[in-house]
């Protein structure tokens, strides 16, 4: 997917206090397993940076492993404290090896802090292009595929699911998520996204046609969201999407259960700026 950079590059600032999310120095590595329980992102130490440089080959930046590791860690620090523009700019500048943090930064910012619908679409399209390049350069990285699915999924939600289905986006999302889980079976966010995939298709075109055409099944939606909740019980987004899946599958029957899921999300203690935005969104759904 080729896309021109958006001319409107204003980035709304993170609206909450982020002092607790600084993760300076060794604090980042110590907190990493909890911060990345949902996406299984490897900690970018020199060893992992060297592996990325080797795998990316000609598309890799001309940096040594130590320098790349430091740059990636700083980009992730910026992401976790809510400086999404800095995280995006730093990740994008590193090309494929920085795409994971870049896509997550622009994606979370667009989801919560961009009001204009056209601008949201442009940013998700830009994110999808970065992730697609990463898939080609780093096919062995689970998040190359997951970030592509995330960006395309958010893009399709902005278009309308019906239009996205006609464009063939659903197949690309499903393929990317399946590949993610082959590479990282405990990738909670991929399980969550697959649950939403099944539920959205069933909601839009019905269980029979959705099942025959796209393999969408309510049982699969339930299985994947339960796995995500098992893997990340303290993650607000897992509970939010649980509520969303319940409403997509049967809003009338599941309204109370969905409200309970949003309540759980609102009560999660956020570990970073993204989770604080997730929890705030959950609270807004209960008002």
Buried (B, 14 or more C-beta within 10 A) or exposed (E): BEBEEBEEEEBEEBEBEBEBBEBEEEEBEEBBEEBBBBBBBBBBBBEBBBBBBEBBEEBBBEBEBEEBBBBBBBBBBBBBBBBBBBBBBBBBEBBBBBBBBBBBBBBBBBBBBBEEEEBBBBBBBBBBBBBBBBBEBBEEBBBBBBBBBBBBBBBBBBBEBEEBBEBEBBEBBBEBBBBBBEBBEBBBBBBBBBBBBBBBBBBBBEBEEBBEEBEBBBEBBBBBBBBBBEBBEBBBBBBBBBBBBBBBBBEEEBEEEBBBBBBBBBEBEBBBBBBBBBBBBBBEBEE
